[in-house]
Each structure stands twice: as C-alpha cells, then as structure tokens.
Amino acid sequence: MRIYIFRSEVNGLYAFAADESGSALPEGFAPWHPESVIEPDQSPPHNLSRMRIESAVKVRGYQLWRTKRPVKTASDGR
C-alpha cells in the first residue's frame, strides 16, 4: 500500500492517508498539506508501525500522529 503523509496547518498534527487527496482526513484539523509518500517498500518515519498505520487507514481512511515537542531547557530560554 502506498501511504500519503499530510500536515495540518492548524496544530502541527500529521496524518497518514490512503489517497493523495487526503479525502478522508478530519475537517476539524484542515487545511491539510501534502508532505510526502511512503512507497510499499519503505518504512514509515519515526519507527512507526507500518502494520498499524495500514490497519487504521483501511478502517478509518487515515491515522493521525504528532511529533514530540522540543523539551524546554534553562540554557536555551524555551
């Protein structure tokens, strides 16, 4: 299965979808922007489980995910 990756402009969420238009992505987090494609012979980013992604995409049409936010430290002022 080819998996398409999208990014939400609203809150930094990402989504995997089965179609390049992202037609099944939740409207509450729109607009969605295409980021990249995971080909059938490629692994998903961040060691995410391809089997779980494909299962969710088959059932719901998408799977949401988020990258970890940077940890604030005293030295960097964040």
N, C-alpha and C positions, 0 to 999 in steps of 0.2 A: 504494500500500500504506500502510495506517495502521501506524505503528510505536509500540510502547509502551516507555516508559523505566522501569526499575526500579533501585532502590538496594539493595545488600547491606548488612545490618546488621553483618556480620562484619568486613569490611576496607575499606569505602569504595569497593568496585567498583560500577560501574554496568553495566547491560545493556540492550540493545535486544531486543525480542521481538515476535513476530507476533500474539500474542493477549493480551488484557487480564488473563488469569490468570497469565501467565508460566509456563505448564505445562512448558515445555522448559528452563527455567533450571537450571543445575547445582546440585544439592543441597548440594555442598560449601561453597557460599557463602550458603546460606539462613540466616536468613529474608530474603526479598526483599520490598521495599516499593514499591508503585507510586508513581511520581514525576510523570509527565506523558505526553502523547500527541503524536506528530508526525503531523499530518494530511498527506495526499498532496501538498498544495500548499505545504507548509512545509519549510524546511531544518533539518537536524539541528543540534544545538548544537556549538560549538567548531570550526566549519568542517569537520566530519567528512563524509566522502563518503557521500551517500545511496545511491549505486550499490553501494558496498562493503558497507554495512550491509544493504541488501536482499538482496544475494547471500548473505551469511553467514546471515541469518535464514532464507532459503529452504533452504539446505543443512543447517544445524545446528539451526535454530529459535531462535537467539539470537546476539548478538555482545556480548562484554564490552569495557568500556573504563574508563579511570580518568582523573580529572583530575590535573593536575600538583600535587604537594605544594608548599606555600609554601617559598620559599628562606629559610633561616635567615640572619640578619644580626646583626652585633655590636650594632647600635643597638636592635634590638627584643628582644634577650635570648633568641631562639629558637635 
